[in-house]
Amino acid sequence: MTPRAHATGPSEAVTCHQHHAATAIAYPNIALIKYWGKRDERMVLPVCDSLSMTLSVFPTTTTVTLAPALSTDIVWMNGCPAPAPVAARVSAFLTSVRALSSSAVPASVETTNSVPTGAGLASSASGFAALTVAAARAYGLRADRTELSRLARRGSGSAARSVFGEFVQWHAGTGTGAAGDRSSYAEQLDASALDPAMVVTIVDARAKPTSSREAMRHTVVTSPLYLPWARSCADDIARMRLAISEGDLPRVGEIAEHNAFGMHATMWTARPPIRFLAPESLMIIDRIAALREQGIAAYATIDAGPNVVALCGRRDAERVAADLRTATRGIEVHIAVPGPAATVTDGRDR
């Protein structure tokens, strides 16, 4: 980063004229069949398929501005210079974009994230989906959504799903390297028979002490339960796709809850174990189970963090949210419905 770029605000960091720029917005997704484990670290190729719902809350907005006057990429996050590891990860991703566009021009990146970062609420999914769509437009790539999902996957695996809206399946594909890259992409599913909502509880908004990447790598290598769980995901995907097509929300929820508990079991049995769940997480899971006993079809899912999400029907979402607020004083509760695909909101020459 140049000294001048350090000294200016994000909107002042680029002073040259006629730069290509684009702004995009994307939303996080919550996996119902989890992505946990890579077969190819460099290409971010997963061990098994995953399936998720894109949320209607917590958007990330990212602007990418091509900046020939800069000697390197600069990255601003929520109005401040991004931490060095984040900036390096963004710059490495932009290098992949530049390779596809035959460009060597650095970029200024400004991103605003409304979801807690690194807390297990898919901030990297919305972040890299927005970055992918904005960077593709700014660098002039002609890519359809399938190609964008492949590209987003290189930044963060779950971002492949946030390129699309509503319910999405990420195909693991086969092989490694370039062949694996071609076969691993996301696609939107027809979930019109469902009318779902997700009630998101924020138990802890702080960044996790162990990143998802490190926890995933450690679990795959050391947990005796990892391979049995990964093999079960193929069956979970097939059964969930059928339940979605039939509009069977209770069945979708049962499969999702089972899959999430299985993923966390692999972490608990890693050596040494990794435990993301907090006491409040377990209390919320118990409350969701109690709601089912009262006749409300609500089911828990948890990504790699302490924050629990209840999948339920849209008509039951307010009641589920009210119950969880009452049971968990001081914990934020948000209601989300199926959200939109990542979208360019502004693409122009500056």
C-alpha positions as CSV (number, residue, x, y, z in Angstrom):
1,M,0.0,0.0,0.0
2,T,1.4,3.4,-0.9
3,P,1.9,6.0,1.9
4,R,-0.6,8.3,0.3
5,A,-3.3,5.6,0.2
6,H,-2.7,5.1,3.9
7,A,-3.2,8.8,4.6
8,T,-6.5,9.2,2.7
9,G,-10.1,7.9,3.3
10,P,-11.4,5.1,1.1
11,S,-13.2,7.3,-1.3
12,E,-10.1,9.5,-1.8
13,A,-7.6,6.7,-2.3
14,V,-7.9,6.7,-6.1
15,T,-7.4,10.0,-7.8
16,C,-6.9,9.0,-11.5
17,H,-9.7,9.5,-14.0
18,Q,-11.6,7.1,-16.2
19,H,-11.2,4.0,-14.1
20,H,-13.6,1.2,-14.5
21,A,-15.6,0.7,-11.3
22,A,-18.4,-1.5,-10.1
23,T,-20.5,-1.9,-6.9
24,A,-22.2,-5.1,-6.0
25,I,-24.4,-6.4,-3.1
26,A,-24.6,-10.0,-1.9
27,Y,-26.1,-11.8,1.1
28,P,-24.9,-14.6,3.3
29,N,-26.3,-18.1,3.2
30,I,-26.9,-20.6,5.8
31,A,-26.1,-24.2,4.9
32,L,-28.7,-26.9,5.5
33,I,-26.3,-29.6,4.2
34,K,-22.9,-28.4,5.4
35,Y,-19.7,-27.7,3.6
36,W,-17.0,-29.0,5.8
37,G,-13.8,-30.3,4.3
38,K,-11.7,-29.8,1.1
39,R,-10.2,-32.3,-1.2
40,D,-8.1,-29.6,-2.9
41,E,-7.0,-26.7,-0.7
42,R,-5.6,-24.6,-3.5
43,M,-8.7,-24.7,-5.8
44,V,-11.1,-24.8,-2.8
45,L,-12.8,-28.0,-3.9
46,P,-15.1,-29.6,-1.3
47,V,-15.3,-33.2,-0.2
48,C,-19.0,-33.3,-0.7
49,D,-22.0,-31.4,-2.0
50,S,-23.7,-28.8,0.2
51,L,-27.1,-27.0,0.1
52,S,-28.1,-23.7,1.6
53,M,-30.6,-20.9,1.8
54,T,-29.5,-17.3,0.9
55,L,-30.7,-14.9,3.5
56,S,-32.6,-11.6,3.0
57,V,-30.6,-9.9,5.8
58,F,-27.0,-8.9,6.6
59,P,-25.9,-7.7,3.1
60,T,-22.3,-7.0,2.0
61,T,-21.8,-4.1,-0.4
62,T,-18.4,-3.9,-2.2
63,T,-17.0,-1.5,-4.7
64,V,-14.0,-2.4,-6.9
65,T,-12.3,0.5,-8.7
66,L,-9.5,-0.2,-11.2
67,A,-6.5,2.1,-10.2
68,P,-3.5,2.1,-12.6
69,A,-1.8,4.8,-10.4
70,L,-1.5,2.3,-7.5
71,S,1.4,-0.1,-7.2
72,T,-0.7,-2.7,-5.3
73,D,-4.3,-3.4,-4.4
74,I,-5.7,-1.5,-1.4
75,V,-8.6,-2.8,0.7
76,W,-10.9,-0.8,2.9
77,M,-13.4,-2.6,5.2
78,N,-16.2,-0.8,7.0
79,G,-14.4,2.5,6.5
80,C,-10.9,1.4,7.8
81,P,-7.9,-0.2,6.2
82,A,-8.5,-4.0,6.2
83,P,-6.4,-6.2,8.5
84,A,-3.3,-7.4,6.6
85,P,-4.5,-11.1,6.3
86,V,-7.8,-9.9,4.9
87,A,-6.2,-7.6,2.4
88,A,-3.8,-10.3,1.3
89,R,-6.7,-12.8,0.8
90,V,-8.6,-10.2,-1.3
91,S,-5.5,-9.3,-3.3
92,A,-4.8,-13.0,-4.1
93,F,-8.4,-13.4,-5.3
94,L,-8.1,-10.3,-7.5
95,T,-5.0,-11.8,-9.0
96,S,-7.1,-14.7,-10.2
97,V,-9.7,-12.3,-11.7
98,R,-6.9,-10.3,-13.4
99,A,-5.5,-13.5,-14.9
100,L,-8.9,-14.2,-16.5
101,S,-9.2,-10.7,-17.8
102,S,-5.6,-10.4,-19.0
103,S,-5.2,-7.3,-16.9
104,A,-2.4,-6.2,-14.5
105,V,-4.2,-3.1,-13.1
106,P,-4.4,-3.0,-9.3
107,A,-7.7,-2.1,-7.7
108,S,-9.1,-0.2,-4.7
109,V,-11.7,-2.3,-2.9
110,E,-14.2,-0.7,-0.4
111,T,-16.5,-3.2,1.4
112,T,-19.2,-2.6,4.0
113,N,-20.2,-5.7,5.9
114,S,-23.4,-5.7,8.0
115,V,-23.0,-9.3,9.2
116,P,-20.6,-10.0,12.1
117,T,-17.3,-11.0,10.6
118,G,-15.7,-14.3,11.4
119,A,-18.5,-15.3,13.8
120,G,-19.9,-18.3,11.9
121,L,-22.6,-16.4,10.1
122,A,-21.2,-16.7,6.5
123,S,-19.6,-13.3,6.3
124,S,-17.0,-14.6,3.9
125,A,-19.8,-16.0,1.7
126,S,-21.5,-12.6,1.2
127,G,-18.1,-10.8,1.2
128,F,-16.5,-12.9,-1.6
129,A,-19.8,-13.1,-3.6
130,A,-20.0,-9.3,-3.7
131,L,-16.3,-9.0,-4.5
132,T,-16.6,-11.6,-7.3
133,V,-19.6,-9.9,-9.0
134,A,-18.1,-6.4,-8.6
135,A,-14.6,-7.4,-9.7
136,A,-15.9,-9.3,-12.7
137,R,-17.8,-6.2,-13.9
138,A,-15.0,-3.8,-13.2
139,Y,-12.4,-6.0,-15.0
140,G,-14.8,-6.6,-17.9
141,L,-15.2,-10.4,-17.5
142,R,-18.2,-11.9,-19.4
143,A,-19.3,-14.6,-17.1
144,D,-22.7,-16.2,-16.4
145,R,-23.7,-17.1,-12.9
146,T,-22.3,-20.6,-13.1
147,E,-18.9,-19.2,-14.0
148,L,-19.2,-16.6,-11.3
149,S,-19.9,-19.3,-8.7
150,R,-16.8,-21.1,-9.8
151,L,-14.8,-17.9,-9.4
152,A,-16.3,-17.0,-6.0
153,R,-15.5,-20.5,-4.8
154,R,-11.8,-19.6,-5.2
155,G,-12.2,-16.8,-2.6
156,S,-14.4,-18.6,-0.1
157,G,-16.2,-21.9,-0.8
158,S,-19.5,-20.9,0.6
159,A,-19.4,-17.8,-1.6
160,A,-20.2,-20.0,-4.6
161,R,-23.7,-20.4,-3.1
162,S,-24.2,-16.7,-2.3
163,V,-23.8,-15.8,-6.0
164,F,-27.3,-17.3,-6.3
165,G,-30.5,-16.5,-4.4
166,E,-33.0,-18.6,-2.4
167,F,-32.1,-22.3,-2.2
168,V,-28.8,-23.3,-3.7
169,Q,-26.8,-26.5,-4.2
170,W,-23.0,-26.4,-4.5
171,H,-21.8,-29.4,-6.5
172,A,-18.6,-30.8,-5.2
173,G,-17.6,-32.2,-8.6
174,T,-14.8,-34.6,-9.2
175,G,-11.1,-34.5,-9.5
176,T,-8.6,-31.8,-8.6
177,G,-6.9,-28.9,-10.2
178,A,-8.4,-27.5,-13.4
179,A,-10.7,-30.5,-14.0
180,G,-12.0,-30.2,-10.5
181,D,-12.5,-26.5,-10.9
182,R,-14.7,-27.0,-14.0
183,S,-16.9,-29.5,-12.2
184,S,-17.5,-27.7,-8.9
185,Y,-20.1,-24.9,-9.1
186,A,-23.4,-23.9,-7.6
187,E,-26.9,-23.8,-9.0
188,Q,-30.2,-22.5,-7.8
189,L,-32.9,-25.0,-6.9
190,D,-36.7,-24.7,-7.4
191,A,-38.0,-24.3,-3.8
192,S,-41.3,-22.7,-4.8
193,A,-43.3,-25.4,-2.9
194,L,-41.8,-24.1,0.4
195,D,-42.5,-20.9,2.3
196,P,-39.6,-20.9,4.8
197,A,-38.0,-18.5,7.1
198,M,-34.9,-18.5,9.2
199,V,-34.7,-17.0,12.7
200,V,-31.0,-16.1,13.3
201,T,-29.8,-15.8,16.9
202,I,-26.5,-13.9,17.5
203,V,-25.0,-15.6,20.6
204,D,-21.6,-14.0,20.1
205,A,-20.7,-11.5,17.3
206,R,-17.0,-11.7,18.0
207,A,-14.6,-13.4,15.6
208,K,-14.0,-17.0,16.5
209,P,-10.7,-17.9,18.1
210,T,-10.2,-20.6,15.4
211,S,-11.1,-19.7,11.8
212,S,-13.4,-22.0,9.8
213,R,-10.5,-22.8,7.5
214,E,-8.3,-24.0,10.3
215,A,-11.0,-25.8,12.1
216,M,-12.1,-27.6,8.9
217,R,-8.5,-28.7,8.1
218,H,-7.9,-29.9,11.6
219,T,-11.2,-31.9,11.7
220,V,-10.6,-33.6,8.4
221,V,-7.2,-34.8,9.5
222,T,-7.9,-35.8,13.1
223,S,-11.6,-36.7,13.6
224,P,-12.5,-40.4,13.4
225,L,-16.1,-39.3,12.6
226,Y,-15.3,-37.1,9.7
227,L,-15.4,-39.7,6.8
228,P,-18.6,-41.4,8.0
229,W,-20.3,-37.9,8.3
230,A,-19.0,-36.9,4.8
231,R,-20.3,-40.1,3.2
232,S,-23.7,-39.5,4.8
233,C,-24.0,-36.0,3.1
234,A,-24.7,-37.6,-0.3
235,D,-27.8,-39.3,1.1
236,D,-28.8,-36.1,3.0
237,I,-28.6,-34.1,-0.2
238,A,-30.7,-36.6,-2.1
239,R,-33.4,-36.8,0.6
240,M,-33.4,-33.0,1.1
241,R,-33.8,-32.2,-2.6
242,L,-36.8,-34.5,-2.6
243,A,-38.3,-32.9,0.5
244,I,-37.8,-29.4,-1.0
245,S,-39.5,-30.4,-4.3
246,E,-42.4,-31.8,-2.3
247,G,-42.7,-28.7,0.0
248,D,-42.1,-30.9,3.1
249,L,-40.6,-28.3,5.5
250,P,-40.5,-30.6,8.5
251,R,-38.5,-33.2,6.6
252,V,-36.1,-30.5,5.3
253,G,-35.7,-29.3,8.9
254,E,-35.1,-32.8,10.3
255,I,-32.4,-33.5,7.7
256,A,-30.7,-30.1,8.2
257,E,-30.7,-30.5,12.0
258,H,-29.2,-34.0,11.8
259,N,-26.5,-32.9,9.3
260,A,-25.5,-29.9,11.5
261,F,-25.3,-31.9,14.6
262,G,-23.1,-34.4,12.7
263,M,-20.7,-31.7,11.6
264,H,-20.3,-30.4,15.1
265,A,-19.8,-34.0,16.3
266,T,-16.8,-34.3,13.9
267,M,-15.3,-31.2,15.6
268,W,-15.9,-32.5,19.1
269,T,-14.1,-35.7,18.3
270,A,-11.1,-34.0,16.6
271,R,-7.8,-34.3,18.5
272,P,-7.7,-31.9,20.2
273,P,-11.4,-31.1,20.0
274,I,-12.9,-27.9,18.6
275,R,-16.0,-26.6,20.3
276,F,-17.8,-23.6,18.8
277,L,-21.0,-24.1,20.7
278,A,-21.5,-22.0,23.8
279,P,-23.9,-22.7,26.7
280,E,-26.3,-20.3,25.2
281,S,-26.2,-22.2,21.9
282,L,-27.3,-25.4,23.6
283,M,-30.1,-23.5,25.5
284,I,-31.4,-22.2,22.1
285,I,-31.3,-25.6,20.6
286,D,-33.3,-26.9,23.6
287,R,-35.9,-24.1,23.1
288,I,-36.3,-25.0,19.4
289,A,-36.9,-28.6,20.4
290,A,-39.5,-27.4,22.9
291,L,-41.3,-25.4,20.2
292,R,-41.6,-28.6,18.2
293,E,-43.3,-30.3,21.2
294,Q,-45.8,-27.4,21.1
295,G,-46.6,-28.1,17.5
296,I,-44.3,-25.5,15.8
297,A,-42.2,-27.0,13.0
298,A,-38.8,-25.4,13.9
299,Y,-35.4,-27.0,13.5
300,A,-31.9,-25.9,14.5
301,T,-28.9,-25.5,12.3
302,I,-25.5,-24.1,13.2
303,D,-22.6,-23.2,11.0
304,A,-19.0,-23.2,12.4
305,G,-19.7,-20.9,15.3
306,P,-21.9,-20.4,18.3
307,N,-24.8,-18.7,16.6
308,V,-27.9,-20.9,16.1
309,V,-30.4,-20.6,13.3
310,A,-34.0,-21.9,13.5
311,L,-35.6,-23.0,10.2
312,C,-39.4,-22.7,10.3
313,G,-42.4,-21.7,8.2
314,R,-42.7,-18.1,7.4
315,R,-46.0,-17.9,9.2
316,D,-44.4,-19.2,12.4
317,A,-41.3,-17.0,12.2
318,E,-42.5,-14.2,14.5
319,R,-43.7,-16.7,17.1
320,V,-40.3,-18.5,17.0
321,A,-38.4,-15.2,17.2
322,A,-40.5,-14.0,20.2
323,D,-40.0,-17.3,22.0
324,L,-36.2,-17.2,21.5
325,R,-36.0,-13.5,22.5
326,T,-37.9,-14.3,25.8
327,A,-35.7,-17.3,26.5
328,T,-32.4,-15.6,25.7
329,R,-32.3,-12.1,27.2
330,G,-29.7,-9.8,25.5
331,I,-29.2,-12.0,22.5
332,E,-30.0,-10.5,19.1
333,V,-32.7,-12.3,17.1
334,H,-33.3,-11.6,13.4
335,I,-35.8,-13.0,10.9
336,A,-34.8,-13.8,7.3
337,V,-36.6,-15.2,4.3
338,P,-35.1,-16.5,1.1
339,G,-32.9,-13.7,-0.2
340,P,-31.7,-12.5,-3.6
341,A,-28.7,-13.4,-5.8
342,A,-25.6,-11.2,-5.8
343,T,-26.2,-8.2,-8.0
344,V,-24.3,-5.3,-9.5
345,T,-25.9,-2.1,-8.3
346,D,-23.6,0.3,-10.1
347,G,-21.1,-0.3,-12.9
348,R,-19.6,2.6,-14.7
349,D,-16.4,4.4,-15.9
350,R,-15.0,6.8,-13.4
